[in-house]
């Protein structure tokens, strides 16, 4: 090195390193995640990371093995149709408002049989989720069933009933359902006395077994209107798509009967398989709140169909023309299916895991826009139903891969 190119001795300032450090600070995203035990944990990621990075740090914090049943729901805007964090998209594309961002950790896919969950710890997370849904009114429940569920929750938390220790009013600090009737505690206590000898794990298993019989167990609800302008709720679940009107289930379309689901702008369509006595396939149409709500519903259908009906997700298309000239969304569910998740749990699950259960706490979880109960369908959403949102990429047929013939 010549004397001309050599830096002089003395103090110096590394401009490049300072710039890089500032860029890293500016790209950092703070996420407040509300967990199922009603605690809030703060996680930091970079806006250029994919959503999977945030999911992984949350899973690592919780030490979850059976991860694919869970997800993060965006909670910043209560008027927004419920949205799940997409693990394949950049965080900056999904969390667009200023940091910090608020998200809810939730069960995304509800299994029909709790024995499919291999770890007691995973079942405990399900147990916490359903407790929250009952307390918030998200999951309506008949009185007798609610009392039975509450009695299992009490057995899990405080153990066997003791006449000496559990005096009248021992349940006064607990809340299990909204607007509980006066004799509800007495009924819970009566049921609690019958659970002598049940461990917390057994109580929670019985809780899940009972909860899975509820009408709206595992149903993800989306507000919509029929072509006749009648208000309905469209439910997406493990077995198919369900339509509710005036709190009553009026139609159920199993995945086997559905040929295709698609959307254009804010119009959502279900194409049904032709019956023997029909001359052509039926096409059902619904109006959603807006384009975003419509796409969220469509994605929920894609994810539930793939997770519950397929052995493995379909691989992405590698055809050149399909990549550059395909009409509509290229979205595909990329996680494990239920079949794969059960197998993974059997191979990697920790059966004898020791963990601490959290005591019951007051409800702090915010009801998500899509997590409506029968009494609280979003009025804000209804008002915006008349607003048409057109986008250049809203093309006629956005169909879930693999929907037909499954």
C-alpha positions as CSV (number, residue, x, y, z in Angstrom):
1,X,0.0,0.0,0.0
2,X,1.4,3.4,-1.0
3,X,1.6,6.3,1.3
4,X,-0.9,8.1,-0.8
5,X,-3.6,5.4,-0.3
6,X,-2.9,4.8,3.4
7,X,-5.3,6.4,5.9
8,X,-3.6,8.8,8.3
9,X,-3.2,7.7,11.9
10,X,-5.5,9.2,14.5
11,X,-9.3,9.3,15.2
12,X,-11.7,7.9,12.6
13,X,-15.4,7.3,12.2
14,X,-16.8,4.3,10.4
15,X,-19.6,5.8,8.3
16,X,-20.6,2.5,6.7
17,X,-21.1,0.7,10.1
18,X,-23.1,3.6,11.4
19,X,-25.4,3.6,8.4
20,X,-26.0,-0.1,8.6
21,X,-26.8,0.1,12.3
22,X,-29.3,2.8,11.7
23,X,-30.9,0.8,8.9
24,X,-31.3,-2.2,11.2
25,X,-33.0,0.0,13.8
26,X,-35.3,1.5,11.3
27,X,-36.2,-1.9,9.9
28,X,-37.0,-3.4,13.3
29,X,-40.7,-4.2,14.0
30,X,-42.0,-4.6,17.5
31,X,-44.9,-7.0,17.9
32,X,-47.1,-7.3,21.0
33,X,-48.5,-10.9,21.0
34,X,-51.4,-11.7,23.3
35,X,-51.0,-15.4,24.3
36,X,-53.8,-17.8,25.3
37,X,-53.0,-17.4,29.0
38,X,-53.8,-13.6,28.7
39,X,-50.2,-12.5,29.0
40,X,-48.6,-10.2,26.4
41,X,-45.1,-10.9,25.1
42,X,-43.1,-8.5,23.0
43,X,-41.2,-9.9,20.0
44,X,-38.8,-8.0,17.7
45,X,-38.3,-9.0,14.0
46,X,-37.3,-7.2,10.9
47,X,-39.8,-5.9,8.4
48,X,-38.0,-7.7,5.6
49,X,-38.4,-11.0,7.4
50,X,-41.2,-13.4,6.3
51,X,-44.1,-14.0,8.6
52,X,-42.7,-17.4,9.4
53,X,-39.9,-15.7,11.3
54,X,-42.3,-14.1,13.8
55,X,-44.3,-17.4,14.1
56,X,-41.1,-19.3,14.9
57,X,-40.0,-16.9,17.7
58,X,-43.5,-17.2,19.2
59,X,-43.5,-21.0,18.9
60,X,-40.0,-21.1,20.4
61,X,-41.1,-18.9,23.3
62,X,-44.0,-21.2,24.0
63,X,-41.9,-24.3,23.4
64,X,-44.6,-25.7,21.1
65,X,-43.9,-28.9,19.2
66,X,-47.3,-29.3,17.4
67,X,-47.2,-25.9,15.8
68,X,-49.3,-26.2,12.7
69,X,-52.7,-26.0,14.5
70,X,-51.9,-22.4,15.6
71,X,-51.4,-19.0,14.0
72,X,-51.2,-15.3,14.7
73,X,-54.2,-13.1,14.0
74,X,-53.8,-9.4,13.3
75,X,-55.6,-7.4,15.9
76,X,-54.7,-3.8,15.2
77,X,-57.9,-2.8,13.3
78,X,-61.2,-4.1,14.8
79,X,-63.1,-3.1,11.7
80,X,-60.9,-5.2,9.4
81,X,-62.1,-8.7,8.4
82,X,-60.1,-11.2,10.4
83,X,-56.7,-11.8,9.0
84,X,-54.1,-14.4,9.8
85,X,-50.4,-13.6,9.5
86,X,-49.2,-15.3,6.2
87,X,-45.9,-17.2,6.9
88,X,-44.9,-16.9,3.3
89,X,-45.3,-13.1,2.9
90,X,-42.9,-10.3,4.1
91,X,-43.9,-8.8,7.4
92,X,-43.8,-5.3,5.9
93,X,-46.5,-6.3,3.5
94,X,-48.8,-7.4,6.3
95,X,-48.1,-5.1,9.2
96,X,-48.4,-1.7,7.5
97,X,-49.3,0.5,10.4
98,X,-46.7,2.0,12.7
99,X,-44.9,-0.2,15.2
100,X,-45.7,-1.7,17.7
101,X,-48.2,-4.1,16.2
102,X,-50.8,-6.1,18.1
103,X,-51.4,-9.8,17.3
104,X,-53.4,-12.6,18.9
105,X,-52.0,-16.1,19.2
106,X,-54.9,-18.4,18.5
107,X,-55.8,-21.9,17.5
108,X,-56.3,-21.8,13.7
109,X,-57.3,-25.4,12.9
110,X,-59.6,-27.2,15.4
111,X,-59.3,-31.0,15.3
112,X,-62.5,-33.0,15.5
113,X,-61.0,-35.4,18.0
114,X,-58.6,-34.3,20.8
115,X,-56.8,-37.7,20.7
116,X,-55.2,-36.4,17.5
117,X,-53.2,-33.9,19.7
118,X,-50.3,-36.0,20.9
119,X,-49.0,-33.7,23.6
120,X,-50.8,-32.8,26.8
121,X,-49.3,-29.3,26.4
122,X,-51.0,-28.8,23.0
123,X,-54.3,-29.9,24.5
124,X,-53.8,-27.4,27.2
125,X,-53.4,-24.6,24.7
126,X,-56.7,-25.8,23.0
127,X,-58.3,-25.8,26.5
128,X,-57.2,-22.1,27.0
129,X,-58.5,-21.1,23.6
130,X,-62.0,-22.6,24.1
131,X,-62.2,-21.1,27.6
132,X,-61.5,-17.7,26.0
133,X,-64.0,-18.2,23.3
134,X,-66.8,-19.2,25.7
135,X,-66.0,-16.2,28.0
136,X,-65.9,-13.7,25.2
137,X,-69.2,-15.0,23.6
138,X,-67.4,-16.0,20.5
139,X,-68.5,-19.7,21.0
140,X,-72.2,-19.8,22.0
141,X,-73.0,-22.7,24.4
142,X,-76.2,-24.2,26.0
143,X,-76.5,-23.7,29.7
144,X,-76.1,-27.3,30.7
145,X,-73.0,-27.8,28.5
146,X,-71.5,-24.6,29.8
147,X,-71.9,-25.7,33.4
148,X,-70.3,-29.1,32.6
149,X,-67.4,-27.4,30.8
150,X,-66.9,-24.9,33.7
151,X,-66.8,-27.8,36.2
152,X,-64.0,-29.5,34.2
153,X,-62.1,-26.2,34.2
154,X,-62.5,-25.9,38.0
155,X,-61.4,-29.5,38.5
156,X,-58.3,-28.7,36.4
157,X,-57.4,-25.6,38.3
158,X,-58.3,-26.4,42.0
159,X,-58.6,-30.2,42.0
160,X,-61.1,-32.3,43.9
161,X,-64.1,-30.8,45.6
162,X,-63.8,-30.6,49.4
163,X,-66.7,-29.7,51.6
164,X,-64.4,-28.3,54.2
165,X,-62.3,-26.2,51.9
166,X,-64.9,-25.2,49.2
167,X,-67.5,-23.3,51.1
168,X,-70.5,-21.7,49.3
169,X,-69.3,-18.9,47.1
170,X,-65.9,-20.5,46.3
171,X,-66.5,-20.0,42.6
172,X,-67.5,-16.3,42.9
173,X,-64.2,-15.0,41.5
174,X,-64.5,-17.1,38.4
175,X,-66.2,-16.1,35.2
176,X,-66.9,-18.8,32.6
177,X,-69.6,-17.3,30.3
178,X,-71.0,-13.8,29.7
179,X,-74.1,-12.9,31.6
180,X,-74.2,-16.1,33.7
181,X,-77.6,-16.8,35.4
182,X,-77.8,-16.7,39.2
183,X,-77.8,-20.4,39.8
184,X,-74.9,-21.1,37.4
185,X,-72.3,-21.4,40.2
186,X,-74.5,-23.8,42.1
187,X,-74.8,-26.0,39.0
188,X,-71.0,-25.9,38.4
189,X,-70.4,-26.9,42.0
190,X,-72.8,-29.8,41.7
191,X,-70.9,-31.0,38.6
192,X,-67.5,-30.4,40.2
193,X,-68.3,-32.8,43.0
194,X,-68.7,-35.6,40.4
195,X,-65.1,-35.2,39.0
196,X,-63.2,-36.5,42.0
197,X,-59.9,-38.1,41.1
198,X,-59.6,-36.5,37.7
199,X,-56.1,-35.0,37.1
200,X,-55.7,-31.6,35.3
201,X,-54.8,-33.4,32.1
202,X,-57.9,-35.7,32.3
203,X,-60.1,-32.8,33.1
204,X,-58.9,-30.8,30.1
205,X,-59.3,-33.8,27.8
206,X,-62.9,-34.2,28.9
207,X,-63.3,-30.5,28.4
208,X,-62.2,-30.7,24.8
209,X,-64.3,-33.8,24.2
210,X,-67.4,-32.0,25.4
211,X,-66.5,-28.7,23.6
212,X,-66.1,-30.4,20.2
213,X,-69.9,-31.2,20.2
214,X,-70.8,-27.5,20.2
215,X,-72.5,-26.1,17.0
216,X,-69.8,-23.5,16.4
217,X,-66.8,-25.5,17.5
218,X,-64.0,-24.9,15.0
219,X,-66.1,-22.7,12.8
220,X,-64.5,-19.6,11.4
221,X,-67.3,-17.1,10.8
222,X,-67.4,-14.4,8.0
223,X,-70.1,-11.8,7.6
224,X,-71.8,-11.8,4.2
225,X,-75.0,-11.1,2.3
226,X,-76.9,-13.4,-0.1
227,X,-77.8,-12.2,-3.6
228,X,-81.3,-11.3,-2.1
229,X,-79.5,-8.9,0.3
230,X,-80.2,-11.2,3.2
231,X,-77.6,-11.1,6.0
232,X,-75.9,-14.4,6.6
233,X,-72.7,-15.8,8.3
234,X,-70.5,-18.0,6.2
235,X,-68.7,-20.6,8.4
236,X,-65.5,-22.4,7.3
237,X,-64.7,-25.6,9.2
238,X,-62.9,-28.9,8.9
239,X,-65.8,-30.6,7.0
240,X,-66.8,-27.9,4.6
241,X,-68.7,-24.6,4.4
242,X,-71.8,-23.8,6.5
243,X,-74.3,-21.0,6.0
244,X,-76.1,-19.4,9.0
245,X,-79.2,-17.2,8.9
246,X,-80.9,-15.7,12.0
247,X,-78.7,-17.9,14.2
248,X,-79.9,-21.1,12.4
249,X,-77.8,-23.3,10.1
250,X,-79.6,-23.3,6.8
251,X,-77.1,-25.1,4.6
252,X,-74.0,-27.2,4.9
253,X,-71.7,-27.9,1.9
254,X,-69.2,-30.7,2.5
255,X,-65.9,-30.4,0.6
256,X,-66.9,-33.5,-1.4
257,X,-69.9,-31.6,-2.9
258,X,-67.9,-28.5,-3.8
259,X,-66.2,-28.3,-7.2
260,X,-64.7,-24.8,-6.9
261,X,-64.6,-21.7,-4.8
262,X,-63.7,-18.4,-6.3
263,X,-64.0,-14.6,-5.9
264,X,-64.1,-11.5,-7.9
265,X,-63.8,-8.1,-6.1
266,X,-66.1,-8.6,-3.2
267,X,-68.2,-11.4,-4.7
268,X,-67.6,-14.9,-3.3
269,X,-68.8,-17.9,-5.2
270,X,-69.3,-21.6,-4.4
271,X,-69.7,-24.0,-7.3
272,X,-71.4,-27.2,-6.3
273,X,-71.1,-30.6,-7.8
274,X,-74.1,-31.5,-10.1
275,X,-76.6,-33.9,-8.6
276,X,-78.1,-36.8,-10.7
277,X,-81.4,-35.0,-11.2
278,X,-79.8,-31.7,-12.1
279,X,-78.8,-30.5,-15.6
280,X,-75.9,-28.4,-14.5
281,X,-73.7,-27.5,-11.5
282,X,-75.2,-24.9,-9.1
283,X,-73.4,-21.7,-8.4
284,X,-74.0,-19.8,-5.2
285,X,-73.0,-16.2,-4.8
286,X,-72.4,-13.9,-1.8
287,X,-71.5,-10.3,-1.3
288,X,-68.8,-9.6,1.2
289,X,-67.9,-6.4,3.1
290,X,-65.1,-5.6,0.8
291,X,-62.4,-7.1,-1.4
292,X,-60.1,-7.8,1.6
293,X,-62.9,-9.7,3.5
294,X,-63.7,-11.7,0.3
295,X,-60.1,-12.7,-0.2
296,X,-59.7,-13.6,3.5
297,X,-62.7,-15.9,3.3
298,X,-61.3,-17.5,0.2
299,X,-57.9,-18.1,1.8
300,X,-59.7,-19.6,4.9
301,X,-61.4,-22.1,2.5
302,X,-58.1,-22.9,0.8
303,X,-56.3,-23.5,4.1
304,X,-59.1,-25.5,5.8
305,X,-59.6,-27.7,2.7
306,X,-55.9,-28.4,2.3
307,X,-55.3,-29.0,6.0
308,X,-58.2,-31.3,6.7
309,X,-58.7,-33.0,3.3
310,X,-55.3,-33.6,1.7
311,X,-52.5,-35.8,2.8
312,X,-49.9,-33.2,1.9
313,X,-50.0,-29.6,0.4
314,X,-49.9,-29.5,-3.3
315,X,-46.5,-28.4,-4.6
316,X,-46.2,-25.0,-6.4
317,X,-46.6,-25.0,-10.2
318,X,-43.3,-25.0,-12.0
319,X,-44.7,-24.6,-15.5
320,X,-43.3,-21.4,-17.1
321,X,-46.7,-20.3,-18.6
322,X,-48.6,-21.1,-15.5
323,X,-46.2,-18.9,-13.5
324,X,-46.4,-15.9,-15.8
325,X,-49.9,-16.1,-17.3
326,X,-52.1,-17.8,-14.6
327,X,-55.2,-15.8,-13.8
328,X,-56.0,-15.0,-10.2
329,X,-54.2,-15.6,-6.9
330,X,-51.3,-18.0,-6.7
331,X,-51.8,-18.6,-3.0
332,X,-51.4,-22.1,-1.6
333,X,-51.4,-23.4,1.9
334,X,-47.8,-24.3,2.7
335,X,-47.8,-25.8,6.2
336,X,-48.4,-29.4,7.3
337,X,-51.8,-31.0,6.8
338,X,-53.6,-32.6,9.7
339,X,-52.3,-36.0,8.6
340,X,-48.8,-34.8,8.6
341,X,-49.2,-32.9,11.9
342,X,-50.5,-36.0,13.7
343,X,-47.6,-38.0,12.4
344,X,-45.1,-35.3,13.3
345,X,-46.6,-35.1,16.8
346,X,-46.2,-38.9,17.2
347,X,-42.5,-38.7,16.2
348,X,-41.4,-35.5,17.9
349,X,-44.0,-34.9,20.7
350,X,-42.9,-34.9,24.3
351,X,-45.4,-37.1,26.1
352,X,-44.1,-36.6,29.7
353,X,-43.5,-32.8,29.4
354,X,-43.7,-30.9,32.6
355,X,-45.2,-27.4,32.4
356,X,-46.9,-24.9,34.7
357,X,-50.6,-24.1,34.2
358,X,-51.7,-20.5,34.5
359,X,-54.4,-19.5,37.0
360,X,-57.6,-18.0,35.5
361,X,-57.3,-14.3,34.8
362,X,-59.8,-11.6,33.8
363,X,-60.5,-11.5,30.1
364,X,-58.3,-9.1,28.1
365,X,-58.5,-10.7,24.7
366,X,-60.0,-8.4,22.1
367,X,-62.8,-9.9,19.9
368,X,-61.5,-10.0,16.4
369,X,-63.6,-8.7,13.5
370,X,-64.3,-12.2,12.1
371,X,-64.6,-13.8,15.6
372,X,-68.2,-12.6,16.0
373,X,-70.8,-14.1,18.2
374,X,-74.5,-14.1,17.3
375,X,-75.2,-10.8,19.1
376,X,-72.3,-8.7,17.8
377,X,-71.9,-8.8,14.0
378,X,-69.8,-5.9,13.0
379,X,-72.0,-2.8,12.3
380,X,-68.9,-1.1,10.9
381,X,-68.6,-3.8,8.3
382,X,-72.3,-3.6,7.4
383,X,-72.0,0.1,6.7
384,X,-69.1,-0.5,4.3
385,X,-71.0,-3.3,2.4
386,X,-72.1,-0.7,-0.2
387,X,-68.5,0.4,-1.0
388,X,-67.2,-1.4,-4.1
389,X,-63.5,-1.9,-4.1
390,X,-62.1,-2.7,-7.5
391,X,-58.5,-3.7,-8.1
392,X,-56.7,-4.4,-11.3
393,X,-55.8,-8.0,-10.2
394,X,-59.3,-9.0,-9.1
395,X,-59.9,-11.6,-11.8
396,X,-62.9,-13.8,-12.4
397,X,-61.7,-17.2,-11.0
398,X,-59.5,-17.4,-8.0
399,X,-59.8,-21.0,-7.1
400,X,-58.2,-23.1,-4.3
401,X,-55.8,-25.6,-5.7
402,X,-57.0,-29.2,-5.2
403,X,-60.6,-28.3,-4.3
404,X,-62.3,-30.6,-6.9
405,X,-62.6,-34.3,-6.4
406,X,-61.3,-34.3,-2.8
